[in-house]
Amino acid sequence: MSEATYGIGEGPATRVSLPLPEGTAEAIRARVGKREFSAFITEAVSDPANTCRAR
């Protein structure tokens, strides 16, 4: 059996942990709310044209 290969924005979700400066995390939470934090980060790192709402 071979492993599936997924492109950016494809495949099942995977839990990832990474260090992020507290000020950055607080600014993101203030902008999008606690419940949208992951979606915001996903959009920011998945957007190849850097046109996400993070700007």
N, C-alpha and C positions, 0 to 999 in steps of 0.2 A: 504494500500500500504506500502511496506517496502522500506527502503532506500538501494541503491546499495552500496556494499562494494567493494572497489578497493584495489589491492595490490600495492606495490612499483612500480612506473613507469606506472601505469594504470590509466585510467579515464581521464576526461576532465581537462584542466589546471585551476588552481585557483590562483588568485593574492594574494601574501603574502608579508607583509612588515616586515622587521626585521632590527635591528641596526647592523651595520658592521663597524669595525674600518676603517677610511678613507684610511689608508695605505694599508690595505688588499684589499679594493675595487679598489684602483688605481693599485695595482699589478695585480689583475685579469683583469682589463680593458687593461692594457699594454700587458698582455700575450695573451688574446683572442679577444680583441676588444670590443667596446661598444655593438655591435649588438649580440654578442655571450655570453654576461654576464649571462643571465638567463639560457641558455643551460649548461654553465659551472657549475653553482651552482646546477642545477637539477641533472647533472651527478654525481657531488661530493657527494650529499646527498642520491642518489638512489643506489649507488654502494655498495652492501653488502660486497664485498671482498676488498674494498678500493683500487681498481686497476685503478681508473679513471685517466684521464690525468692531474688531479690536482697535482699529485705527481711529 
